[in-house]
Structure formats: C-alpha cells, structure tokens
Amino acid sequence: MDDHATFGILVGGGPAPGINGVIASATIEAVNAGCRVIGIFDGFKWLAQGKAQYAQELRIEDVSRIHWLGGSILRTSRTNPAKDALSLSNAVRALRELGITHLLCIGGDDTTFGAAKVAGAAAGAVHVATVPKTIDNDLPLPDNMPTFGFETARAVGSGIVESLMEDARTTQRWYFAVTMGRKSGALALGITKASGATLAIIPEEFKHTPVPLSLVRDTLVGSI
C-alpha cells in the first residue's frame, strides 16, 4: 500500500448496527499501514455541494473504542452525488481538495451506486470501495452472505414479534407487524421464520405491481 495514501471514510443511507466498528477497523488498519485517514461527515451531503470543510482527520485514539457506540460517529445522509452532473463534479473536486486518494463508502444500494459514479468521474484519481451496509439485505454478496446490520435487525425484530405473539395469544387478537425492506422481503421473512410468526407477506410473492390492497387484505383474512 502507498504510505502516502489518504483514505476518506463516509457513511450513506440509514443507520445500521456495526457502522462504528467498520469505521474503527478501517481507520486502525490504514493508520498502521502508514496512511492518513479523513472522516467525512454526513455522507455525500457536503461533498455534493463542493464543501470540503465538513471532515476531520481520524487517529487510532479517536476510534479505538467507538465499536461500543451505536449509530455513526460520522453521521449519515441519503444524498446521492450521482443525481446530477454538478453534484458529481463537486464531490470529486472536494475529495481532491481534501487530498483523498482512496474513498471508503459504507452504505446500501443507493450509496454503492453513487460511489461507483464518483469513481468513474474521478477517472482514477480517487480509488473507491464500498462496504455493503443495509438491514434490507438487498445487495447480492458472494455465498449469499448477509449485509451487516441485517442479522441484528432480524434478531431485534424477532424478539418484538415473539412478544406480540404472546399478547395475541393472551388477548385472542391478531397483530400485523410491518418491517423495513422496500422492495426486498428478506427482513420480513427472516423475522417471521426466526419468531415462528403465522405469515409473512413479502414483495417477491407478487408478480405484478402495483399490488392491490384488496389482495393483501384477502391474504391476511384467509390466514386468520
């Protein structure tokens, strides 16, 4: 590794368990290799505006204990610099102003897409890598490996649903739980299987969109 390399780290998309652990691991590894590390606040939000001041150097002592903390010490945003040409050029310019030669983006599919566009626009001046992070588990990884954050979300969700099932049994009622996931039913299905819930309704079950509400209603009523 080039010991003159400067790494930038940013977080995009929604929060997920384990973000600070990734920030810490990447920072410690890079610093021990003789590289400089810059933490960029609020994802691509400020970079897309061409503003390089929302960043700070990260040292080992800054990150060595952050894996115990929830959330993200660099915060996050859903800004995607690939939405327009100006934002994309602003992001590349700001990264060059910071002297960043390698950019590590922690995020889901939207962040990954934006990072790929930044890499293309930088034309080799900035090397970009992405750590897939999403509780939706909608990024295909080798050997069907789940994205980090998913397993924790499934474990927490299954605990909640197990409690709801006890309430349902006690009160002789039915409960409907809605999970995140957008177009992926991985989290809903995972929670259902782990908790032993009666039924999971996931988007992959429907061949045509939009899905009529009446169809969802009839499926639920049929289960009851």
ABEGO torsion letter per residue (X at the ends): XBAABBBBBBBBEBBBBGAAAAAAAAAAAAAAAGBBBBBBBGEAAAAAAGBAABBBBBBAAAAAAAAABBEBAAEBBABBAAABAAAAAAAAAAAAAAGBABBBBBBBAAAAAAAAAAAAAAGGABBBBBBBBBAAGABBBBGGBBBBGAAAAAAAAAAAAAAAAAAAAAAGBBBBBBBBGEABAAAAAAAAAAAGBABBBBAAABABOBBBAAAAAAAAAAAX
